[in-house]
Amino acid sequence: MQRILIAQAGPGMVLAKEILNPEGMVLCGAGTALTPALIERLIGMDIVDVTVEGHPVILEGEKTLQEELHEIDVRFQRVEDIAPLMYLKKRIQAKLAAARNTEAAAK
């Protein structure tokens, strides 16, 4: 899931978290697909950002999934002979790949 500005939202993106008004009332539930009309309506309600499923927007300076997976490999290099830490490494990589909503398998 990724938190993005409403100006970056596009039709077809799906909300990962509900959108609440200042009083805590639900405006849109999680799982709602954004449409052009809904995006305009949210802008009119002064909604600044939304949390969407996946990782649809590439932000400047943001690392790619492969770069992040490589950094994890580098961090765990010195403990490759310690099985519990290798298990932890694989779990971290799998969670990262799942968070990016990609089919890339953790190494």
MOFEN-V552720 format. One record per pair of residues at least 12 apart in sequence whose C-alpha atoms are under 8 Angstrom apart, sorted by the first residue. I is the first residue (numbers start at 1). J is the second residue. Records with the same first field share a line. If there is no record, write none. Layout:
I->J ; J
This chain:
1->16 ; 51 ; 52 ; 53 ; 54 ; 55 ; 99 ; 100 ; 101
2->51 ; 52 ; 53 ; 54 ; 55 ; 56
3->49 ; 50 ; 51 ; 52
4->49 ; 50 ; 51 ; 52 ; 57
5->48 ; 49 ; 50
6->39 ; 42 ; 43 ; 47 ; 48 ; 49 ; 50
8->57
9->34 ; 39 ; 50
10->34 ; 35 ; 36 ; 39
11->33 ; 34 ; 35 ; 36 ; 39
12->33 ; 34 ; 35
13->33 ; 34 ; 52 ; 53 ; 56
14->30 ; 31 ; 32 ; 33 ; 34 ; 52 ; 53
15->29 ; 30 ; 31 ; 32 ; 33 ; 34 ; 50 ; 51 ; 52 ; 53
16->30 ; 31 ; 51 ; 52 ; 53
17->29 ; 30 ; 31 ; 50 ; 51 ; 52
18->30
19->50
53->101
54->99 ; 100 ; 101 ; 102
55->99 ; 100 ; 101
65->96 ; 97 ; 100
69->93 ; 106
72->89 ; 93
73->89
76->89
90->106 ; 107
93->106 ; 107
94->106
